[in-house]
Amino acid sequence: MYQALYRKYRPTTFDDVVGQEVVVKTILNALKNNKLSHAYIFSGPRGTGKTSIAKILAKAVKCELGNGEICNKCVSCTQINNKQSTDIIEIDAASNNGVDEIREIRNKVNNVPSIGKYKIYIIDEVHMLTTGAFNALLKTLEEPPAHAIFILATTEVHKVPETVLSRCQKFDFKKINNNKMFERVKLICSKENIKISDDVAHEIVNLSDGGLRNCISLLDQVNSYCDGEITIDDVHEINGSINYRFILEFIDDIINGDIKSILSKIEIFSNSGKSIVKITEELLLYLRNILIYGINKDLIDNNYLYEKYSEVDNNTIMKIINELNSNINKIKESGDPKLALEIILIKIVSETMGNPLKIKENENFPKIKENNEKEKNETEEKTYIVEMTQTSCENDENVIEENIEENSCEPIVEDSDALKEEQEVLSKEELIKKIQDLRINNTLSRFDKRTLLEYRNRMIEINNYRNDPTYQAIVDLIVDRTLKAISDEYMIFESQDNYSVNCFIRELDKIEQLIELVFGKRFKVVTVSVEEWNKIKVSFNNKTVTYEYKEENPKYIEELNKIITKEKEEEDDELTKMFGSCVVHS
């Protein structure tokens, strides 16, 4: 049976490991000096060698040679190579994440190894364990038997409780250097008689984003697809990406402000089934290379591709990068990524590139013109009234002097906290912060764990409204987030990032309406990012903050809703200007 290349060329000794020199050196020194820890946690991106090094470490610990050497001849090595060892237990936490599985480990951990001094437990994707499973594991990590070594591997170390992290030696695995991956690809190609040029090998490496497993898997897949020598077009066809020539032509159109060609290329990409998100990410990658080339071309692979951009102003490239980077999450979240990218690029060309589009007047919208003229006349009339009032107030000195306390032209400012609060003008960000702080405080002041578990289990009922036109867009905003805390009138949800927080806040009123429909009770809701929630959780659990219930000021919600409504109206107006009657307003 054919063996995938990434499995065939998986490292079996420390010498075979690519790109993790710091980790390998530290572990080898620990083995040579007999300073092995009872627990390790390997964290980092996928395909960077976490599980491979965990297996090599386990094998080195069990080998009779010792000092980090692996003989592949002793009884222990032979059993491991034949997958017959009972002293190395591998667990996939993604599919075995419950309390029962971890309790089974805890019950058996005291059993002595069959060969040698140690039993090694490798738990992959450890962040997938449930809270109960982590709690069951904690006691074993705290007081392990002398013969037990735990190696935990994860791609999302922020999801592992601090209590577990503090009991392990932590190793951070980095993305692998492109040059080292290129050397590995060329070595595999020479051994497997795969015909490939250096340019194509570099392209495979660049598309792998620092993951050697991804790199070798892509090579394997392209080799199966192509006939004879692998070409760049073969690589992009399999990967679903775009040939660098087309991407650079796309960038040329953006820099030149050729919006007609930009929209035409997006249409071609979309019709060929390419991912709009992936295209945007590739645009950012090549724009980054252009920017770095302008600073130091020696830092860029294949720098001859970017010679023609040597005269382009770096500030121009930075503006394009900033616009795309700040809006890429909108493309990912959008129901129509193609439309989102088109609007963003139109904005870049018309504003950032200083080449404003000439929008023709649309004869189908005479009422808009009339309304604009009416508003202009009303504005002029109001200005005239204000000027007349000010003039009369300035000229009628007798009236002012006689009624100074009642009719003064100067406003009377009362020095009171209530009036200051009434006159306070807050930005959208300040309003959101005040609402978040108050609702988090009020939720945690009356936090009820039993109610939290009850409502978490009932959150699936939200999906019943997925086909309701009024709420179908709101359903995902709720179910894609995790309910973290609840009280008798408040709920706190956790969002992945600040962009997700803003999406949630924009629909706060509708979210509360839908929750009331489902659960028959009105809750005031709020959301925070993962990073922010971790800080709140630590403060709450350690009791470093005192939470006392406070009455909510409805003014903040009213002001925030006004700002959001205005933003939505402006977005609709912008779409109408760009696309006219094609736009359907929700």
C-alpha positions in Angstrom: 0.0 0.0 0.0 1.3 3.5 -0.9 2.6 5.5 2.0 2.0 9.3 2.0 5.3 11.2 1.7 4.8 13.1 4.9 4.5 9.8 6.8 7.4 8.2 4.9 9.7 11.1 5.6 8.6 11.9 9.2 11.7 12.3 11.4 12.6 9.3 13.5 15.6 10.8 15.3 16.5 14.2 16.6 19.0 14.6 13.7 16.1 14.3 11.2 14.1 17.2 12.8 14.0 20.3 10.6 13.8 23.9 11.9 13.3 23.4 15.7 16.9 23.6 16.8 16.2 25.3 20.2 13.6 22.7 21.2 15.9 19.8 20.1 19.0 21.2 21.9 17.1 21.7 25.2 15.6 18.2 25.2 18.9 16.6 24.3 20.7 18.4 27.1 17.9 17.3 29.5 18.4 13.7 28.4 22.2 13.8 28.7 22.1 15.4 32.1 19.3 13.2 33.4 17.1 16.3 34.0 13.9 15.0 32.5 10.7 16.8 33.6 7.5 14.8 34.4 5.4 16.9 32.0 6.0 18.9 28.8 3.7 20.9 26.6 4.5 21.5 23.0 2.6 24.3 21.4 2.8 25.9 17.9 1.3 25.9 14.4 0.2 22.7 12.6 2.9 20.7 10.8 5.9 22.0 12.7 7.0 18.8 14.4 5.2 18.7 17.8 3.9 15.1 17.7 7.0 13.9 15.8 9.4 15.3 18.5 7.1 13.9 21.2 7.5 10.4 19.7 11.2 10.8 19.3 11.5 11.9 22.9 9.5 8.9 24.1 11.7 6.6 22.0 14.9 8.2 23.3 13.8 7.9 26.9 13.0 4.2 26.4 16.2 3.3 24.3 18.8 1.3 26.2 21.7 3.5 24.8 20.5 6.6 26.7 21.9 10.1 26.4 19.3 10.9 23.7 20.6 8.3 21.3 18.3 5.9 19.5 19.7 2.5 18.4 16.6 1.0 16.7 18.0 -2.4 17.8 17.2 -2.9 21.5 14.0 -4.6 22.6 12.3 -1.2 23.4 13.1 0.4 20.1 12.0 -2.8 18.2 8.7 -2.8 20.0 8.1 0.9 19.3 9.0 0.5 15.6 6.5 -2.4 15.4 3.9 -0.4 17.3 3.8 -3.1 20.0 5.0 -1.0 23.0 2.7 -0.8 26.0 4.8 1.8 27.7 4.0 4.6 25.2 0.4 5.6 25.3 -0.9 8.0 22.6 -4.2 9.7 23.0 -6.0 12.0 20.6 -7.9 14.5 22.8 -10.0 15.6 19.8 -11.9 12.3 20.0 -11.2 11.2 23.6 -11.8 14.4 25.4 -14.1 13.3 28.2 -13.6 12.8 32.0 -13.9 9.0 31.7 -10.8 8.7 29.3 -8.7 10.8 31.6 -9.9 9.0 34.7 -8.8 5.8 33.0 -5.3 7.2 32.6 -5.3 8.3 36.3 -6.3 4.8 37.4 -3.6 3.1 35.3 -0.8 5.6 35.7 0.6 3.8 38.8 1.2 0.6 36.9 4.9 0.2 36.4 6.5 0.1 32.9 7.0 -3.3 31.3 10.5 -2.4 30.0 12.9 0.3 31.3 12.2 3.1 33.8 9.5 5.2 32.2 5.9 5.1 30.8 5.2 8.0 28.4 1.7 9.5 27.8 1.4 11.6 24.6 -1.9 13.6 24.5 -2.3 15.3 21.2 -4.6 18.3 20.7 -4.9 18.6 24.4 -6.8 21.9 24.2 -9.8 19.8 23.1 -10.2 18.3 26.6 -13.3 19.4 28.5 -13.1 21.3 31.8 -13.9 18.2 33.7 -11.1 16.2 31.9 -8.6 18.9 32.6 -9.5 18.8 36.3 -9.1 15.0 36.3 -5.7 15.4 34.7 -4.6 18.1 37.1 -4.0 16.0 40.2 -1.9 13.5 38.2 0.3 16.2 36.8 0.6 17.7 40.3 1.8 14.5 42.0 2.8 12.0 39.2 4.5 8.7 39.9 8.2 8.7 39.4 8.0 6.5 36.2 5.4 8.7 34.4 6.2 11.4 31.8 3.4 13.4 30.1 3.9 15.1 26.8 1.0 17.4 25.8 0.7 18.9 22.3 -1.6 21.7 21.1 -2.1 24.2 18.4 -4.1 26.5 20.7 -2.2 26.9 24.0 -4.4 29.8 25.1 -7.2 27.3 25.6 -5.2 25.2 28.1 -5.9 26.2 31.7 -3.1 28.1 33.5 -3.2 25.5 36.3 -2.1 22.8 33.7 0.5 25.1 32.0 2.2 26.0 35.3 2.9 22.3 35.9 4.6 21.6 32.6 7.8 22.7 30.8 6.6 24.7 27.8 8.2 24.6 24.4 7.1 27.0 21.6 7.4 25.5 18.2 8.0 28.2 15.4 7.1 28.2 11.8 9.9 26.5 9.8 12.3 28.6 7.8 11.5 28.6 4.1 15.1 27.8 3.2 15.1 24.7 5.4 11.8 23.5 3.9 13.2 24.1 0.4 16.2 21.8 1.2 13.9 19.2 2.6 11.6 19.3 -0.5 14.7 19.0 -2.9 16.0 16.0 -0.8 12.6 14.2 -1.0 12.3 14.9 -4.8 15.8 13.5 -5.4 15.0 10.3 -3.5 11.5 9.9 -5.1 12.7 10.8 -8.6 10.3 13.7 -8.8 11.1 16.2 -11.5 10.8 19.8 -10.2 12.5 23.1 -10.8 13.8 25.3 -8.0 11.2 28.0 -8.8 8.3 25.5 -8.4 9.9 24.1 -5.2 10.0 27.6 -3.8 6.4 28.2 -4.8 5.3 25.0 -2.9 7.3 26.2 0.2 5.8 29.7 0.0 2.3 28.3 -0.1 2.9 26.1 3.0 3.0 29.0 5.5 5.8 27.5 7.6 4.3 24.0 8.0 6.6 21.2 6.7 3.8 18.7 6.8 1.6 20.9 4.6 4.6 21.4 2.3 5.3 17.7 1.8 1.6 16.9 1.5 1.2 19.5 -1.3 4.2 18.1 -3.0 2.8 14.6 -2.8 -0.6 15.7 -4.2 0.8 17.8 -7.1 3.1 14.9 -8.0 0.0 12.6 -8.2 -1.8 15.2 -10.4 0.9 16.1 -13.0 2.4 14.1 -15.8 6.1 14.5 -16.0 7.8 17.5 -14.5 5.8 19.6 -12.0 4.9 23.1 -13.1 3.8 26.2 -11.2 0.4 26.0 -12.9 0.0 22.4 -11.5 0.8 23.7 -8.0 -1.8 26.5 -8.1 -4.4 24.2 -9.7 -4.2 21.7 -6.9 -3.8 24.3 -4.1 -6.7 26.4 -5.4 -4.5 29.5 -5.5 -3.5 31.9 -8.3 -0.4 31.9 -10.3 2.0 34.7 -9.1 1.9 36.3 -12.6 -1.8 36.9 -12.4 -1.5 38.2 -8.8 1.2 40.7 -9.9 -0.9 41.8 -12.8 -3.8 42.3 -10.3 -1.5 44.4 -8.2 -0.5 46.4 -11.3 -4.2 47.2 -11.9 -4.7 48.4 -8.3 -1.6 50.6 -8.4 -2.7 52.0 -11.8 -6.2 52.5 -10.6 -7.7 50.4 -13.4 -11.0 49.5 -11.8 -12.5 48.0 -14.9 -9.6 45.4 -15.2 -9.8 44.8 -11.4 -13.5 43.9 -11.5 -12.9 41.8 -14.6 -10.1 39.7 -12.9 -12.2 39.2 -9.8 -15.0 37.9 -12.0 -12.6 35.5 -13.7 -11.2 34.3 -10.3 -14.7 33.7 -9.0 -15.9 31.8 -12.1 -12.9 29.5 -11.9 -13.9 28.5 -8.3 -11.0 30.2 -6.6 -11.4 31.2 -2.9 -11.8 35.0 -2.6 -10.3 34.9 0.9 -7.3 33.0 -0.4 -6.9 35.5 -3.2 -6.9 38.3 -0.7 -4.3 36.6 1.5 -2.1 36.1 -1.6 -2.5 39.8 -2.5 -1.3 40.7 1.0 1.6 38.3 0.8 2.9 39.7 -2.6 2.2 43.3 -1.4 4.3 42.6 1.7 7.1 41.3 -0.6 7.0 44.5 -2.7 7.2 46.6 0.5 10.1 44.6 1.9 11.9 44.7 -1.5 11.8 48.5 -1.4 13.6 48.4 1.9 16.0 45.4 1.5 15.6 43.2 -1.5 18.0 40.6 -0.1 15.3 39.6 2.4 13.0 38.4 -0.4 13.1 35.1 -2.3 12.8 35.5 -6.1 13.3 39.2 -5.8 13.6 39.6 -9.6 9.8 39.4 -9.6 9.6 42.8 -7.8 12.1 44.8 -9.7 9.5 46.7 -11.7 8.1 48.1 -8.4 11.3 49.7 -7.3 9.9 53.2 -8.3 6.6 52.7 -6.5 6.3 54.8 -3.3 6.3 52.6 -0.2 3.6 54.7 1.4 1.3 53.8 -1.5 1.9 50.0 -0.9 1.4 50.5 2.9 -1.9 52.2 2.3 -3.1 49.3 0.1 -1.9 46.7 2.7 -3.6 48.6 5.6 -6.9 48.7 3.8 -6.9 45.0 2.8 -5.6 43.9 6.1 -8.1 45.8 8.2 -11.0 44.5 6.0 -10.0 40.9 5.5 -12.2 39.7 8.4 -15.1 41.4 6.7 -14.5 39.4 3.6 -14.3 36.2 5.7 -17.5 37.0 7.5 -19.4 38.3 4.5 -22.2 36.3 2.9 -20.8 37.4 -0.5 -17.0 37.6 -0.3 -16.7 38.6 -3.9 -18.9 41.7 -3.4 -17.0 42.6 -0.3 -13.6 42.4 -2.1 -15.0 44.5 -5.0 -16.2 47.2 -2.7 -12.9 47.3 -0.7 -10.9 47.6 -3.9 -13.2 50.3 -5.3 -12.6 52.2 -2.1 -8.8 51.7 -2.3 -8.7 53.0 -5.9 -11.1 55.9 -5.4 -9.7 57.1 -2.0 -6.4 55.6 -1.1 -4.9 55.8 -4.7 -6.2 59.3 -5.2 -8.2 58.4 -8.3 -11.9 59.1 -7.4 -14.5 57.4 -9.6 -16.8 59.7 -11.6 -20.3 58.5 -10.7 -22.9 59.4 -13.4 -26.2 60.8 -12.3 -28.9 58.2 -12.5 -32.1 59.4 -14.0 -34.0 56.7 -12.1 -33.5 58.6 -8.9 -35.0 62.1 -9.4 -36.6 62.0 -5.9 -33.2 61.8 -4.2 -32.1 64.9 -6.0 -35.3 66.7 -5.0 -34.9 65.6 -1.4 -31.3 66.8 -1.4 -32.4 70.3 -2.7 -35.1 70.4 -0.1 -32.6 69.6 2.7 -30.3 72.3 1.4 -33.1 74.9 1.4 -34.1 73.8 5.0 -30.5 74.1 6.1 -30.2 77.6 4.6 -33.5 78.6 6.2 -32.4 77.3 9.7 -29.1 79.1 9.3 -31.0 82.3 8.5 -33.2 81.9 11.5 -30.2 81.3 13.8 -28.5 84.4 12.4 -31.6 86.5 12.9 -32.0 85.3 16.4 -28.4 86.0 17.3 -28.6 89.5 15.7 -31.8 90.4 17.6 -30.3 89.1 20.8 -27.1 91.2 20.3 -28.9 94.4 19.3 -31.7 94.4 21.9 -29.5 95.4 24.8 -32.3 96.6 27.1 -34.1 93.3 27.0 -30.9 91.5 27.8 -30.1 93.8 30.8 -33.6 93.6 32.2 -34.0 89.8 31.8 -30.4 88.7 32.3 -31.3 85.6 34.3 -34.0 84.4 31.9 -33.1 85.5 28.3 -29.3 85.8 28.2 -27.6 85.1 24.9 -24.9 83.2 26.8 -26.0 79.7 28.0 -26.2 79.2 31.8 -24.0 76.3 32.8 -24.9 74.6 36.0 -22.0 73.0 37.9 -23.6 69.7 38.7 -22.6 66.0 38.1 -26.0 65.2 36.7 -25.7 68.0 34.1 -22.2 66.9 33.2 -23.4 63.4 32.5 -26.3 64.7 30.5 -24.0 66.8 28.3 -21.3 64.1 28.0 -20.6 63.2 24.4 -19.1 59.8 24.0 -17.6 58.1 20.9 -18.8 54.6 19.8 -15.8 52.9 21.3 -16.3 54.7 24.7 -20.0 53.7 24.7 -19.2 50.1 24.0 -16.6 50.0 26.8 -19.1 51.5 29.3 -21.8 49.0 28.3 -19.4 46.1 28.4 -17.9 47.1 31.8 -21.3 47.6 33.4 -22.9 44.4 32.0 -19.9 42.3 32.9 -20.0 43.7 36.4 -23.7 43.1 36.8 -23.6 39.6 35.4 -20.7 38.5 37.7 -22.2 40.1 40.7 -25.1 37.6 40.5 -23.4 34.8 38.5 -25.3 31.5 38.7 -23.4 28.4 37.5 -26.5 26.1 37.5 -28.4 28.6 35.3 -25.3 28.8 33.0 -25.3 25.1 32.4 -29.0 25.0 31.8 -29.0 27.8 29.2 -25.8 26.5 27.5 -27.6 23.2 26.9 -30.7 25.1 25.5 -28.6 27.3 23.1 -29.3 24.7 20.4 -32.9 26.0 20.3 -31.7 29.2 18.7 -31.2 27.1 15.5 -35.0 26.8 15.2 -35.0 30.4 13.8 -32.4 29.8 11.1 -35.0 29.9 8.4 -36.8 32.9 9.8 -36.1 35.9 7.5 -36.1 38.3 10.4 -33.6 36.4 12.5 -31.7 34.1 10.2 -28.6 36.4 10.1 -28.8 36.8 13.9 -28.7 33.0 14.6 -25.0 32.6 13.6 -24.1 35.7 15.7 -25.3 33.8 18.8 -24.5 30.1 18.1 -20.9 30.9 16.8 -20.2 32.3 20.3 -19.9 30.7 23.7 -22.1 31.6 26.6 -19.6 32.2 29.4 -21.6 33.7 32.3 -25.3 34.4 33.2 -27.3 36.0 35.9 -31.0 36.7 36.4 -31.0 39.4 33.7 -27.6 39.4 31.9 -25.6 37.1 29.6 -21.9 37.3 28.6 -20.8 35.7 25.3 -17.2 35.1 24.2 -16.2 36.1 20.7 -13.0 35.1 18.8 -11.7 38.6 18.2 -12.6 42.3 18.3 -14.1 42.2 14.8 -16.5 39.5 16.0 -17.3 41.6 19.0 -18.2 44.6 16.8 -20.4 42.4 14.6 -22.3 41.2 17.7 -22.7 44.8 19.1 -24.1 46.1 15.9 -27.1 43.7 16.3 -27.5 43.9 20.1 -31.2 44.8 20.0 -32.2 42.0 17.6 -30.0 39.4 19.5 -31.9 40.3 22.7 -35.3 40.0 20.9 -34.4 36.5 19.5 -33.2 35.3 22.9 -36.5 36.5 24.5 -38.4 34.7 21.7 -36.5 31.4 22.4 -36.3 31.5 26.2 -39.4 33.6 27.1 -37.3 36.0 29.1 -35.6 39.3 28.2 -31.8 39.2 28.9 -29.4 42.1 28.4 -26.4 40.7 26.5 -22.8 41.6 26.0 -19.7 40.0 24.4 -16.0 40.2 24.8 -13.0 38.8 22.9 -11.3 35.5 24.0 -8.3 37.5 25.3 -10.5 39.9 27.3 -12.5 37.0 28.8 -9.4 35.2 30.0 -8.4 38.3 32.0 -11.9 38.6 33.4 -12.0 34.9 34.4 -8.7 35.1 36.2 -9.8 38.2 38.1 -13.1 36.5 39.0 -11.6 33.2 40.1 -8.9 34.9 42.1 -11.4 37.3 43.6 -9.1 40.3 42.9 -12.1 42.3 41.7 -15.3 43.0 43.7 -18.4 43.0 41.6 -21.4 45.0 42.9 -24.6 45.4 41.0 -25.3 48.9 39.5 -28.3 50.3 37.7 -27.7 50.6 33.9 -28.0 54.0 32.3 -30.3 53.6 29.2 -28.8 56.7 27.7 -25.7 54.7 26.7 -27.6 52.1 24.7 -29.8 54.8 23.1 -26.7 56.7 21.9 -24.9 53.6 20.7 -28.0 52.6 18.7 -28.2 56.0 17.1 -24.5 55.7 16.0 -25.0 52.2 14.6 -28.2 53.2 12.8 -26.3 56.1 11.2 -23.4 53.8 10.2 -25.8 51.4 8.5 -27.6 54.2 6.6 -24.2 55.5 5.4 -23.2 52.1 4.2 -26.5 51.7 2.3 -26.0 55.1 0.8 -22.4 54.2 -0.3 -23.7 51.0 -1.9 -26.5 52.9 -3.7 -24.0 55.4 -5.1 -21.8 52.5 -6.4 -24.4 50.1 -7.7 -27.6 52.1 -8.0 -30.8 50.1 -8.2 -29.0 46.8 -8.0 -28.7 47.2 -4.2 -31.5 45.6 -2.1 -31.7 47.2 1.3 -32.4 45.0 4.3 
